[in-house]
Amino acid sequence: MSEHKAGDATQAHAILAELREQMANAYHHGQPLYLQGGNTCRFYGHPAAGMPRTPKGSPVAAGQAHAADGGTQPDGSADQTTVIDCRRYSGIVQYEPTELVVTVRCGTPLEELEAVLAERGQCLPFDPPRFAPGRTIGGVVATGLSGPRRTSAGAVRDFILGTVLVSADGRVMRFGGEVMKNVAGYDFSRLLTGSMGILGLISEVSLKVLPVPRADQTLMLPMSQAEAITACNRWGGKPLPLGATCWHDGMLYVRLCGARRAVDSARQELGGELMQDEAAAAFWASLRDHRHAFFAAQGAAEGEAERHAPLWRLSVPAATGPIELPGTQLVEWGGALRWYRPSAEAIAALSGTVPAAPQTAAQALRERIAALGGTATLFRADEAHADVLRFHPLAPVNLQIHQRLKQAFDPRGLINHGRMYPGL
């Protein structure tokens, strides 16, 4: 089944040609390039060099040069930034429901793709979050963020079959394909997942999709965090249809997804109170999209997060027991993901200083999490944490690999420069 028309393909080809020309022209003149999709994850990572401070959702003409507004080029000089509006390059290129494969352009709205898949009883198993309206597929791949079902279904990169990349100077490169056995460039397509656009514009992506689970039920079991982590790890070693888990405020929520008989059997084995279907769907959506009460103080709208406490994303081995930290936590992925919100008092306690020193507190937190075999990402930063490194520091050898990749695809360091790590 092909979801596009000849006219659509012709128009899309012309739009891509324009985007390539704009990128090549900016690159030739040494202007910073900023790739803009739905702007729903603008808060995530560092601001890119010369990143224009336009409000989320405001129209930005593709290729329009904006004043840096305080941004700088990699060499430190202020200059114009060429904003590439990826939303223009939108649409489903090919969809084969029987093959469980879909190929889409980067500007395709996530909601649009999910609606098409739902008509055929299929879905994106990695449960991509949408923190605000307008999320695009390009943004889904570039950020590499997965939702509550990540540990059972897999991460974004596990469903990437192939990609088309437009380099900073406008060249087009194809990696992978539309079948799992086509391994040419397959690993590089996975590498692009979570790259924050620093290697180029991911113009098209081929994704593996799966049928929607026939049965989907959620159980509620009151227990402590320690009990919840132990239970999740014990259940993880059994043939149970665990779709997702979440512990917060003394309650463990367990989502069962799969065949009806398997879900019914697991429900009997695990016990607990059954959540009504409508309430369960709303709960997991609020968790995925950070509309849950735990995240409420963060603010979903652009600019609101900066006025509230920072939000940390702690990734640790699933069997790690409760991490005693001042502040509040929410546990997902069977214990492998801990969302942490420190209060001002907690930051002061971590830094050991009054007034609090965010840099020192962040370092102390990261050292503690690293000792557990994990990483700590500053998912949302308030004004006080503006200068704190967003992603967990890389080991020297890993940083060198990142630098070499950046040099290979963007020798002049102009595209989304600094979006992931300073200097990249």
Secondary structure, 3 states (H helix, E strand, C coil): CCCCCHHHHHHHHHHHHHHHHHHHHHHHCCCCEEEECCCCCCCCCCCCCCCCCCCCCCCCCCCCEEECCCCCCCCCCCCEEEEEEHHHCCCEEEEEHHHCEEEEECCCEHHHHHHHHHHCCEECCCCCCCCCCCCEHHHHHHHCCCCCCHHHHCCHHHHEEEEEEECCCCCEEEEECCCCCCCCCHHHHHHHCCCCCCCCEEEEEEEECEECCCEEEEEEEECCHHHHHHHHHHHHCCCCCEEEEEEECCEEEEEEEECHHHHHHHHHHHCCEEECHHHHHHHHHHHHCCCCHHHHHHCCCCCCHHHCCCEEEEECCCCCCCCCCCCEEEEEHHHCEEEEECCHHHHHHHHCCCCCCHHHHHHHHHHHHHHCCCEEEEEECCHHHCCCCCCCCCCHHHHHHHHHHHHHHCCCCCECCCCCCCCC
